Amino acid sequence: MTLDGLEHATQARIVAVDWPALAGDEAKRLRALGVDEGAEIKVLHRGVFGTRDPLAIRIGRMTIALRRAHAAAIEVEPA
């Protein structure tokens, strides 16, 4: 399952990230924020008006926003 399909308020663990699917600077920024295999995450919010974009996720003590296209490159499993 990819992160963009994860239900709201669900805890998950990142299993894999498709780094080649992301632009180099975007991949570098996500890694710097702690988005990598083994990280525990939780979907906090989704976009307004039914767009589902962006997603707000909690990773560690941080809350970050991800575009749905980036979330589609992140494979997760329920924690």
Contacts in CASP RR format, 6 or more apart in sequence:
PFRMAT RR
TARGET T0000
AUTHOR 0000-0000-0000
METHOD contacts of the structure
MODEL  1
MTLDGLEHATQARIVAVDWPALAGDEAKRLRALGVDEGAEIKVLHRGVFG
TRDPLAIRIGRMTIALRRAHAAAIEVEPA
1 75 0 8 1.000
1 76 0 8 1.000
1 77 0 8 1.000
2 71 0 8 1.000
2 72 0 8 1.000
2 73 0 8 1.000
2 74 0 8 1.000
2 75 0 8 1.000
2 76 0 8 1.000
3 12 0 8 1.000
3 14 0 8 1.000
3 41 0 8 1.000
3 43 0 8 1.000
3 55 0 8 1.000
3 57 0 8 1.000
3 66 0 8 1.000
3 71 0 8 1.000
3 72 0 8 1.000
3 74 0 8 1.000
3 75 0 8 1.000
3 76 0 8 1.000
4 52 0 8 1.000
4 55 0 8 1.000
4 68 0 8 1.000
4 71 0 8 1.000
4 72 0 8 1.000
5 71 0 8 1.000
6 12 0 8 1.000
6 43 0 8 1.000
6 76 0 8 1.000
7 43 0 8 1.000
8 43 0 8 1.000
8 44 0 8 1.000
8 45 0 8 1.000
8 46 0 8 1.000
9 42 0 8 1.000
9 43 0 8 1.000
9 44 0 8 1.000
10 42 0 8 1.000
10 43 0 8 1.000
10 78 0 8 1.000
11 40 0 8 1.000
11 41 0 8 1.000
11 42 0 8 1.000
11 78 0 8 1.000
11 79 0 8 1.000
12 40 0 8 1.000
12 41 0 8 1.000
12 42 0 8 1.000
12 43 0 8 1.000
12 76 0 8 1.000
12 77 0 8 1.000
12 78 0 8 1.000
12 79 0 8 1.000
13 38 0 8 1.000
13 39 0 8 1.000
13 40 0 8 1.000
13 41 0 8 1.000
13 76 0 8 1.000
13 77 0 8 1.000
13 78 0 8 1.000
13 79 0 8 1.000
14 35 0 8 1.000
14 36 0 8 1.000
14 37 0 8 1.000
14 38 0 8 1.000
14 39 0 8 1.000
14 41 0 8 1.000
14 74 0 8 1.000
14 75 0 8 1.000
14 76 0 8 1.000
15 37 0 8 1.000
15 38 0 8 1.000
15 75 0 8 1.000
15 76 0 8 1.000
15 77 0 8 1.000
16 37 0 8 1.000
16 74 0 8 1.000
16 75 0 8 1.000
17 30 0 8 1.000
17 35 0 8 1.000
17 36 0 8 1.000
17 37 0 8 1.000
17 73 0 8 1.000
17 74 0 8 1.000
17 75 0 8 1.000
18 73 0 8 1.000
18 74 0 8 1.000
18 75 0 8 1.000
19 27 0 8 1.000
19 73 0 8 1.000
21 72 0 8 1.000
21 73 0 8 1.000
22 30 0 8 1.000
22 70 0 8 1.000
22 73 0 8 1.000
26 70 0 8 1.000
30 66 0 8 1.000
30 70 0 8 1.000
33 59 0 8 1.000
33 62 0 8 1.000
33 64 0 8 1.000
34 59 0 8 1.000
35 59 0 8 1.000
35 64 0 8 1.000
35 74 0 8 1.000
39 59 0 8 1.000
39 60 0 8 1.000
40 59 0 8 1.000
40 60 0 8 1.000
40 79 0 8 1.000
41 57 0 8 1.000
41 58 0 8 1.000
41 59 0 8 1.000
41 76 0 8 1.000
42 57 0 8 1.000
42 58 0 8 1.000
43 55 0 8 1.000
43 56 0 8 1.000
43 57 0 8 1.000
44 56 0 8 1.000
44 57 0 8 1.000
44 58 0 8 1.000
44 63 0 8 1.000
45 55 0 8 1.000
45 56 0 8 1.000
46 52 0 8 1.000
46 53 0 8 1.000
46 55 0 8 1.000
46 56 0 8 1.000
47 53 0 8 1.000
47 54 0 8 1.000
47 55 0 8 1.000
52 68 0 8 1.000
53 67 0 8 1.000
53 68 0 8 1.000
54 65 0 8 1.000
54 66 0 8 1.000
54 67 0 8 1.000
54 68 0 8 1.000
55 65 0 8 1.000
55 66 0 8 1.000
55 67 0 8 1.000
55 68 0 8 1.000
55 71 0 8 1.000
56 63 0 8 1.000
56 64 0 8 1.000
56 65 0 8 1.000
57 63 0 8 1.000
57 64 0 8 1.000
57 65 0 8 1.000
57 66 0 8 1.000
END
